[in-house]
Amino acid sequence: MQDTQTVITRKEYMSHAGDEDSSSWHDRYYRQFVTDDTVRYVVQAIGADRISASTDPHMNDIPLKQWDYLQYSLHFDRDKVKDAGDFVSLSTVVCVAKAAARMWLDAQAEGVR
């Protein structure tokens, strides 16, 4: 899932806050930290059925406490977070986990299993 493209820095990401496409920047920023293991773990922990059934574009119809629980064991590219000029917080974990869930949904829509 992870690519070798240039890291989007926190500063660059934040410079687009309020832009018309700011949600696109948010998604791109957090997807860069997702690994294949991240996707597998999120689908296992949250559940494929629950992710598939989500009707909210931000997956806010899945209780926040379930996303928060992932802070204890979610694997993602934490070094890349540092390279981006950011740090790992609970918010970072939740955003990375939701990005991984959206990546899994995208793969399902493309027929990749």
Stockholm file with secondary structure:
# STOCKHOLM 1.0

chainA/1-113         MQDTQTVITRKEYMSHAGDEDSSSWHDRYYRQFVTDDTVRYVVQAIGADRISASTDPHMNDIPLKQWDYLQYSLHFDRDKVKDAGDFVSLSTVVCVAKAAARMWLDAQAEGVR
#=GR chainA/1-113 SS CCCCSCCCCHHHHHTTTTSTTHHHHHHHHHHTTCCHHHHHHHHHHHCHHHHHHCCSTTCTTSCHHHHHHGGGTCCCCHHHHHHTTCCCCHHHHHHHHHHHHHHHHHHHHTTCC
#=GC SS_cons         CCCCSCCCCHHHHHTTTTSTTHHHHHHHHHHTTCCHHHHHHHHHHHCHHHHHHCCSTTCTTSCHHHHHHGGGTCCCCHHHHHHTTCCCCHHHHHHHHHHHHHHHHHHHHTTCC
//
